[in-house]
Amino acid sequence: LSCRHYSRRGVCVASCSFTEGETREFAHGTECFECHPECERMEGGITCNGSGADTCTRCAHYRDGPHCV
């Protein structure tokens, strides 16, 4: 079976937590995945665009080259 919108850990959801919620997510296809813990949670904006520490919009702590640490 497939979900109409998105899937989070095997459960169908209307959307991923792109801009709100305690844990922010990004989508890869129709799957929701959590942003890296070193990404700063952006209020009303996209926190990350991938799973790595180099895909954060802004770092929660420090940036070392392309990576948040």
Secondary structure as GFF3:
##gff-version 3
##sequence-region A 1 69
A	DSSP	beta_strand	6	8	.	.	.	ID=ss1
A	DSSP	beta_strand	11	13	.	.	.	ID=ss2
A	DSSP	beta_strand	25	28	.	.	.	ID=ss3
A	DSSP	beta_strand	31	34	.	.	.	ID=ss4
A	DSSP	beta_strand	63	64	.	.	.	ID=ss5
A	DSSP	beta_strand	67	68	.	.	.	ID=ss6
###
